[in-house]
Amino acid sequence: MESYINILGLGITNSAIMELLNIHNILCKVYDDKFTHTYKDSKGNEFAPFYSLEKFFEKNTQNNHIHRTENPKRESKQYQALNTQPQALQHDDTLAIISPGIPPNTAFLAYFTNIMSEYDFIYNLLNKKNKNFFSIWISGTNGKTTTTEMTSLMLQAKSGGNIGTPLAKLFMQDFPYMNLSLESLPKVCNHNIFLQDSKEQITFNPTHSVFDVNDFQSHLSSRDSESLMAQNQCKKNKTNQIQWVLETSSFALHYTNFALPNLYILLPLSQDHISWHTSFESYLTDKLKPLVLMNLAKNPKKYYACIPKELLEHEIVRSIIESFQGNLLLYADSNELQTFLNYTEEYQNLFKEPFKLDFMLSAAALQFADIAFDKTYIKQYKIGHYRMEEKWLNNILFVNDSKGTNPHAVFAALSAYRTYRIYLILGGDAKGAKLDMLYPIISTHGTKVFSIGKDGTMIARECKQHNIFVKECHTLSYALNEIAQELRKDNLCKDSLMNENEKENAPLVMLSPACASLDQYKSYKARGDEFNELVIKIFGDFHK
């Protein structure tokens, strides 16, 4: 049989891995439901839908399509074995690189017995040539992209991962001459044992192998980063070290059991992707997994981690933290981090929350790990689109927070604008997360809610239970039209210009949905773009 590598899911991540493999004349067998039939391309790569694997499984009378089979929701301490529903009649032990978005309880995974994450695959390659390699991973529920961008800016380093550049692309840029062959590709254990429950992943054999990082600490305090000596050191690091700052999702962490960063930065966590992880406890253990793996390294003291103190409320987190042998910084909030950094008022006031926390955590983590960086670069940073993006139109403030896809993000947005009279658009796919934390702040400030999307009915029902004004609108267009009518009823719209004091009590229309967008849109960006277009269309001539 012709040699090949399995590719499970062909998104941005695995497309880059396929490109890397093909450059080295390694063929791929690609599975993705975007394909309707099996075929080969001109290079010899084979493409097939996942349901083509049905012939390798026992018949399941309840569901004929194994790629759509969903196991019952598992408790955090119990999980039915992945390969028992349905039973695979044969297996493929060839290396299979999995797309991070594929849920771990997907039945067809039972067919593959050598599953590896993007991170593990690339770091296994780096393991052979990591003399000058240094990486930082940034994870959390909210703020990952902002913190990753800020960190890479202050380091003048490359960024990637969830932020847009796949690891395979970074690898091709920085290691263009590294030979790759099937014989050199890593051999791993049956990773199906790690696919079943995140809680099971915290227990590894003591001999389990992990990525051994290099000690690239500059031994130069980052407090001196504005000195000429520090700037020269940063330039030296940029020339001689390969630095990656990677935005890292809980999905990627779930499937990763070898790769490790020099520094792991974890932002605050709240309920997110619960339908994927099946419980908040499982979500937490995936987010804390790097600390578990760091303990298995030859020298855990070469690893650094920054973790929110509030996570110690959870027993599973306490057990991981208490046993951690690496260097640990626990933090409460941006004020505590500012005390640690002792920055001037100029830097304290560069950003408002929640972006202030992103900056303070980035700088504190780098200083804690004794990594040279230049904080003056942060003055160049601009907050990205779809994240509390403001626009004034006809004396109404519109806030596009389409990237606010979970309750914690919405809570931060509502807190930042608490003096305004808020008309809030909530809804989409809640991904199994509870929105309970939002209702007290919505109720206290008299915020009016307009629900949309898949979970709009649930949100409307829960708002009514909390005596919150709510209208179930289903679509963004209908919601904004209803808000326009409500603004007229409330008589909050003025033709005249507002002074600064009036602006602080002005009407504010906010899209901060606390939900994913895929039930109605291609992405949160598409949802945000439609919001911007509708604002102009509906409110452009609001006073006429």
Helices and strands as residue ranges (DSSP letters): E 5-8, H 12-23, E 28-31, E 39-40, E 46-48, G 50-56, G 66-68, G 82-84, E 96-98, G 107-111, E 115-116, H 118-126, E 133-139, H 144-155, E 158-161, H 167-174, G 182-184, G 191-194, G 198-202, G 222-224, H 228-240, E 242-247, H 250-255, E 263-266, H 274-277, H 280-294, G 300-302, E 304-308, G 309-313, H 315-323, E 327-331, H 334-341, H 345-348, H 355-368, G 375-380, E 389-393, E 396-400, H 407-416, E 421-427, G 436-438, H 439-444, E 448-452, H 456-465, E 470-474, H 476-490, H 500-503, E 507-511, H 524-539
